[in-house]
Amino acid sequence: MAKETKTQVTETTDNEKVMPFGKMNYIIVLIGLALIALGFILMIGGGSDDPKVFNESMFNFQRITLAPILVLAGFVVEIVAIFWKRK
């Protein structure tokens, strides 16, 4: 005897389109993009106009530690936004 498998098929009409992401997914994506942009903005600057003068502000906490953490956190938030499931 052949074993019957039951598969669940959802029928959709042409008028009904199922969106892969919900409103919350897009909100989380925007938050992630804002974190990434803020991280790159915090990395800007620190250079010197005169090549003979060394400016140590290029190696401060904001540019070396905080900004990369924000960029990485933004990418993690983007991954969460992709996997976020609607209720």
Secondary structure, DSSP 8 states (H G I E B T S, - for coil): -------------SS----SS-HHHHHHHHHHHHHHHHHHHHHS----SSTTS--GGGGSHIIIIIHHHHHHHHHHHHHHHHH----
